[in-house]
Structures are given as C-alpha cells and as structure tokens.
Amino acid sequence: MNLQNDKMLHSSLPKKESSRIMRSLGRVLRMTIMYLLLVLLALFLMGPFLWLLSVSLMPGRNIFSTPPAIFPTFIDFDNYVQVWQFMDFPKYMLNTVIITVLGVVLNVILASLTGYPLAVFRFKGKNVVFTLLIATMIIPSYTAFIVHYLTIQGLHLGNTYMGVVLPGAVSVFNIFLMRQTFIHIPADVRDSGKMDGASEFRIWWQLVLPLVKPALAVISLLEAMSFWNSFLWPIVILNDTELYPLAAALTYLNGQFAYNFGWIAAGTMISVLPIIILFLFTQRYYMEGLAGAVKG
C-alpha cells in the first residue's frame, strides 16, 4: 500500500512541476508583451521630441522636403552654436529663472495657506467655498486675459516680472492637491503643537509642511514647467523685449528665421533641457505626491 502511494506521489510531482513552469512562462510572456507595448507607446509619444532633436542636428537641411528627414544623416552642432551666438541666451534664461522662481514660490505658499484651513479647520460655508473653487476649474484660463491685463495695469505692474507672475500666482488645482494632502495628516500633529503653545501658523510652518514634501514637489514641478514655457502672457504684458522669458524670445526667432528651422529646433531644445533635468531629479516626489492626492 505504501509502495503504491509512493508511486502516485512521484507521478504527481512532474505534473506539478510542469504546471509551475508553464505558469512561469506565461507570466514572463505577459510581462514581455506588456513592456514591448509600453516601449512602443513611449516611442510614439516621444516622436515629436525625437524629430525636433533630429532636425536640430541637421544644419542647412530643408525639413519639409520629400521624403521628410526623420533621422539625421550626420550629427552637427552648428545650429546650437549659431543660435547661441545670435540670441543672448544667458539674459533670456535669467529672465525665465526669475519668473519661474517667483511663480513657484508664490504658488507653493498660497496653495498651502489656502488648502490647510479647507482641510483641518471647521467653519460655516467651508464646503461651499471648496465647491466654488472647484467649479472655477471649468472656466478656460484665456477668457480672463482682459481682466488680468486691466488688473495688472491698474496695479501699475505692467512691464514687470511681477506682472507676468501674479495672474498665475495661485491655482485651484494646487489648492485641491494640498487640501487632499493635508487631510491625511494625523490630528495628533496639530494637537502636539497646541499642547506646546504653538500658534496655528507655526504648526503649519514647522510641523505640517515638512510632512507634505511630495505634494510641494508636485506643485513646484508643474508650476516650473508652466512658467518656464509661458510665452503668450509675457508678450501681452511686457513691452520691453529685454525682459522676455526664453519661450517668448524664441517666437521672435521663429518670425525672423522661419526658413531656418534648424535654428528654431536648436533653440527649442536648449529651452526644454532644464525642465527635463528638473523632472529627472524630482520624478520620485512627483509620483508620490500625485498618488497621495488620488488616494485622498
């Protein structure tokens, strides 16, 4: 009887082993197909960027020729050298950095100050205020251009960096993101600060903000991209072209050298490189902050 049981046990082992191998192969096959599809999707989404990079490395080539030039026949950095010499890139980059830093700092502070009471305080009309804020997100931002222009001129901030930054100094999405993040802060954090006699502002500044760094990183990255790439509003509010940010300055390059798209492509690549580097260093905080907001 024992011998028969041993035979049945040994005969079932190969079947279990083969079943486990088949499951492993199926899992590997699914993962391979999934990663292959993701790589193809990434290449498809990166297509315009790769094409622009290719054009920037082909000086003197007509990109609208037939067939269109997709890959560079040879790599040459003449476009980058020539466009850097033609445009005062350090000056325009400095303008862009000043505008971006001002915009990011104001957004982080104002969104945090607004989202904090909406998350932790109890007062009449809180839900109404929050609902009205969310409802404003359906209004296109460009419809407020005239109001923004009249307001900035009324404050005598035209042709200034602050005039460029102020209309975008706070975003409803940023307020929503900070509110959802502050909701998950344990109440014990505020209680411990109150027991030590700290004011509400000190609790917000010293105890709560250090716990929401991922959300602050998300706001910083999104607003840095927005202000760095802004071109329409600076053109409207700035009369002095010497104050233009880089994206607005490149529009003049487009107007003067539309026939030389290699220069335009090289200038565009130079302008987006800082944002790419910034995202590579902050993508971990970006994903954590978005995950926390979605969970909320």
C-alpha positions as semicolon CSV with decimal commas, in nm:
position;residue;x (nm);y (nm);z (nm)
1;M;0,000;0,000;0,000
2;N;0,280;0,239;0,087
3;L;0,461;0,148;-0,235
4;Q;0,153;0,235;-0,437
5;N;0,116;0,572;-0,260
6;D;0,483;0,649;-0,330
7;K;0,432;0,577;-0,700
8;M;0,127;0,806;-0,711
9;L;0,322;1,081;-0,530
10;H;0,619;1,058;-0,769
11;S;0,387;1,059;-1,071
12;S;0,211;1,377;-0,950
13;L;0,537;1,567;-0,890
14;P;0,627;1,606;-1,260
15;K;0,276;1,731;-1,333
16;K;0,302;1,996;-1,060
17;E;0,648;2,093;-1,175
18;S;0,540;2,124;-1,538
19;S;0,235;2,326;-1,434
20;R;0,455;2,562;-1,234
21;I;0,692;2,601;-1,529
22;M;0,402;2,675;-1,763
23;R;0,268;2,941;-1,526
24;S;0,613;3,100;-1,502
25;L;0,650;3,101;-1,881
26;G;0,304;3,254;-1,919
27;R;0,392;3,525;-1,665
28;V;0,717;3,601;-1,844
29;L;0,538;3,614;-2,181
30;R;0,274;3,854;-2,048
31;M;0,537;4,079;-1,894
32;T;0,739;4,076;-2,217
33;I;0,437;4,174;-2,426
34;M;0,338;4,445;-2,178
35;Y;0,687;4,601;-2,171
36;L;0,709;4,581;-2,551
37;L;0,380;4,768;-2,583
38;L;0,493;5,027;-2,327
39;V;0,819;5,082;-2,517
40;L;0,629;5,128;-2,844
41;L;0,390;5,370;-2,675
42;A;0,682;5,565;-2,528
43;L;0,849;5,590;-2,869
44;F;0,522;5,706;-3,022
45;L;0,474;5,977;-2,758
46;M;0,838;6,084;-2,786
47;G;0,814;6,102;-3,166
48;P;0,777;6,483;-3,195
49;F;1,057;6,541;-2,946
50;L;1,291;6,297;-3,122
51;W;1,206;6,453;-3,458
52;L;1,283;6,801;-3,322
53;L;1,614;6,675;-3,183
54;S;1,696;6,521;-3,521
55;V;1,617;6,845;-3,704
56;S;1,836;7,046;-3,466
57;L;2,132;6,828;-3,567
58;M;2,087;6,876;-3,943
59;P;2,209;7,223;-4,041
60;G;2,108;7,352;-4,383
61;R;1,852;7,075;-4,443
62;N;1,502;7,153;-4,560
63;I;1,286;6,952;-4,319
64;F;0,978;6,996;-4,536
65;S;1,140;6,818;-4,827
66;T;1,007;6,493;-4,967
67;P;1,060;6,248;-4,813
68;P;1,078;6,427;-4,478
69;A;1,402;6,397;-4,282
70;I;1,330;6,192;-3,971
71;F;1,679;6,076;-3,873
72;P;1,989;6,293;-3,908
73;T;2,220;6,188;-4,190
74;F;2,508;6,327;-3,986
75;I;2,538;6,490;-3,643
76;D;2,647;6,853;-3,638
77;F;2,606;7,108;-3,357
78;D;2,636;7,415;-3,581
79;N;2,272;7,506;-3,521
80;Y;2,330;7,518;-3,146
81;V;2,646;7,727;-3,180
82;Q;2,492;7,972;-3,426
83;V;2,164;8,023;-3,241
84;W;2,353;8,068;-2,912
85;Q;2,567;8,336;-3,075
86;F;2,269;8,509;-3,237
87;M;2,046;8,520;-2,928
88;D;2,152;8,639;-2,585
89;F;2,054;8,311;-2,420
90;P;2,205;8,387;-2,075
91;K;1,993;8,704;-2,048
92;Y;1,671;8,533;-2,153
93;M;1,745;8,235;-1,930
94;L;1,796;8,468;-1,635
95;N;1,461;8,632;-1,707
96;T;1,299;8,289;-1,724
97;V;1,461;8,175;-1,399
98;I;1,342;8,487;-1,214
99;I;0,986;8,447;-1,342
100;T;0,984;8,074;-1,269
101;V;1,121;8,107;-0,916
102;L;0,873;8,382;-0,828
103;G;0,584;8,180;-0,970
104;V;0,680;7,858;-0,793
105;V;0,735;8,026;-0,454
106;L;0,404;8,213;-0,468
107;N;0,212;7,903;-0,576
108;V;0,361;7,685;-0,304
109;I;0,292;7,939;-0,028
110;L;-0,056;8,049;-0,138
111;A;-0,180;7,698;-0,224
112;S;-0,056;7,566;0,112
113;L;-0,210;7,854;0,306
114;T;-0,543;7,806;0,126
115;G;-0,556;7,428;0,132
116;Y;-0,465;7,396;0,501
117;P;-0,779;7,557;0,653
118;L;-1,000;7,384;0,397
119;A;-0,862;7,052;0,520
120;V;-0,830;7,087;0,900
121;F;-1,050;7,378;1,013
122;R;-1,421;7,362;1,079
123;F;-1,618;7,672;0,984
124;K;-1,951;7,754;0,825
125;G;-1,955;7,752;0,449
126;K;-1,632;7,554;0,412
127;N;-1,784;7,306;0,171
128;V;-1,949;7,587;-0,027
129;V;-1,616;7,767;-0,063
130;F;-1,443;7,449;-0,172
131;T;-1,718;7,369;-0,424
132;L;-1,700;7,716;-0,575
133;L;-1,324;7,685;-0,607
134;I;-1,354;7,353;-0,788
135;A;-1,627;7,495;-1,014
136;T;-1,389;7,764;-1,139
137;M;-1,168;7,494;-1,293
138;I;-1,414;7,460;-1,584
139;I;-1,352;7,823;-1,688
140;P;-1,083;7,848;-1,957
141;S;-0,787;8,049;-1,834
142;Y;-0,760;8,253;-2,154
143;T;-1,105;8,402;-2,100
144;A;-0,961;8,604;-1,810
145;F;-0,684;8,766;-2,015
146;I;-0,861;9,101;-2,041
147;V;-0,941;9,107;-1,668
148;H;-0,583;9,014;-1,584
149;Y;-0,447;9,280;-1,815
150;L;-0,668;9,555;-1,670
151;T;-0,587;9,443;-1,314
152;I;-0,211;9,439;-1,371
153;Q;-0,221;9,779;-1,540
154;G;-0,435;9,914;-1,256
155;L;-0,173;9,795;-1,006
156;H;0,100;9,961;-1,218
157;L;0,276;9,628;-1,260
158;G;0,286;9,630;-1,639
159;N;0,622;9,554;-1,798
160;T;0,748;9,391;-1,475
161;Y;0,828;9,036;-1,367
162;M;0,556;9,052;-1,103
163;G;0,305;9,145;-1,368
164;V;0,392;8,824;-1,551
165;V;0,374;8,609;-1,238
166;L;0,079;8,749;-1,045
167;P;-0,212;8,614;-1,261
168;G;-0,074;8,262;-1,217
169;A;0,036;8,301;-0,855
170;V;-0,224;8,053;-0,732
171;S;-0,400;7,761;-0,898
172;V;-0,722;7,587;-0,797
173;F;-0,566;7,251;-0,883
174;N;-0,280;7,324;-0,644
175;I;-0,525;7,418;-0,370
176;F;-0,714;7,093;-0,428
177;L;-0,391;6,893;-0,421
178;M;-0,277;7,049;-0,094
179;R;-0,618;7,006;0,067
180;Q;-0,624;6,636;-0,018
181;T;-0,272;6,600;0,120
182;F;-0,341;6,789;0,443
183;I;-0,646;6,570;0,510
184;H;-0,415;6,271;0,565
185;I;-0,201;6,448;0,825
186;P;-0,283;6,290;1,166
187;A;-0,466;6,516;1,406
188;D;-0,205;6,430;1,671
189;V;0,044;6,651;1,488
190;R;-0,171;6,962;1,544
191;D;-0,261;6,855;1,897
192;S;0,104;6,820;1,995
193;G;0,175;7,169;1,863
194;K;-0,118;7,316;2,053
195;M;-0,005;7,147;2,374
196;D;0,332;7,319;2,335
197;G;0,159;7,654;2,290
198;A;0,239;7,694;1,920
199;S;0,024;7,918;1,705
200;E;-0,166;7,778;1,408
201;F;0,077;7,943;1,168
202;R;0,374;7,788;1,346
203;I;0,205;7,446;1,340
204;W;0,151;7,484;0,966
205;W;0,507;7,602;0,901
206;Q;0,713;7,380;1,131
207;L;0,505;7,066;1,181
208;V;0,275;7,015;0,882
209;L;0,470;7,141;0,580
210;P;0,768;6,907;0,636
211;L;0,524;6,614;0,613
212;V;0,388;6,712;0,270
213;K;0,710;6,749;0,073
214;P;0,592;6,520;-0,212
215;A;0,287;6,741;-0,276
216;L;0,504;7,051;-0,264
217;A;0,737;6,888;-0,516
218;V;0,442;6,820;-0,749
219;I;0,332;7,185;-0,734
220;S;0,687;7,306;-0,781
221;L;0,744;7,087;-1,085
222;L;0,412;7,165;-1,253
223;E;0,442;7,538;-1,199
224;A;0,808;7,541;-1,301
225;M;0,710;7,381;-1,631
226;S;0,421;7,625;-1,675
227;F;0,617;7,943;-1,606
228;W;0,927;7,824;-1,791
229;N;0,725;7,759;-2,107
230;S;0,492;8,060;-2,084
231;F;0,507;8,288;-2,387
232;L;0,166;8,440;-2,466
233;W;0,103;8,631;-2,142
234;P;0,460;8,770;-2,120
235;I;0,425;8,901;-2,475
236;V;0,096;9,071;-2,378
237;I;0,214;9,233;-2,054
238;L;0,580;9,306;-2,131
239;N;0,661;9,598;-2,357
240;D;1,036;9,562;-2,324
241;T;1,163;9,261;-2,519
242;E;1,474;9,257;-2,297
243;L;1,250;9,123;-2,016
244;Y;1,108;8,838;-2,222
245;P;1,142;8,481;-2,095
246;L;1,304;8,225;-2,320
247;A;0,985;8,088;-2,479
248;A;0,866;8,435;-2,574
249;A;1,209;8,524;-2,713
250;L;1,202;8,214;-2,931
251;T;0,887;8,340;-3,103
252;Y;1,095;8,623;-3,248
253;L;1,347;8,368;-3,365
254;N;1,062;8,187;-3,536
255;G;0,948;8,505;-3,706
256;Q;1,292;8,610;-3,828
257;F;1,427;8,271;-3,930
258;A;1,124;8,065;-4,028
259;Y;1,320;7,936;-4,327
260;N;1,594;7,801;-4,098
261;F;1,401;7,558;-3,885
262;G;1,727;7,407;-3,760
263;W;1,791;7,721;-3,556
264;I;1,438;7,714;-3,417
265;A;1,470;7,346;-3,327
266;A;1,807;7,402;-3,159
267;G;1,672;7,697;-2,958
268;T;1,372;7,493;-2,851
269;M;1,593;7,203;-2,741
270;I;1,808;7,438;-2,533
271;S;1,496;7,582;-2,368
272;V;1,343;7,246;-2,270
273;L;1,666;7,089;-2,142
274;P;1,647;7,246;-1,790
275;I;1,289;7,121;-1,744
276;I;1,390;6,767;-1,846
277;I;1,677;6,771;-1,597
278;L;1,446;6,907;-1,324
279;F;1,191;6,632;-1,386
280;L;1,455;6,358;-1,375
281;F;1,563;6,473;-1,028
282;T;1,210;6,520;-0,889
283;Q;1,007;6,245;-1,054
284;R;1,005;6,030;-0,737
285;Y;0,843;6,308;-0,532
286;Y;0,612;6,385;-0,824
287;M;0,470;6,032;-0,833
288;E;0,439;6,016;-0,451
289;G;0,254;6,346;-0,440
290;L;0,009;6,251;-0,714
291;A;-0,052;5,911;-0,553
292;G;-0,131;6,081;-0,222
293;A;-0,375;6,322;-0,386
294;V;-0,554;6,047;-0,577
295;K;-0,580;5,838;-0,260
296;G;-0,735;6,135;-0,082
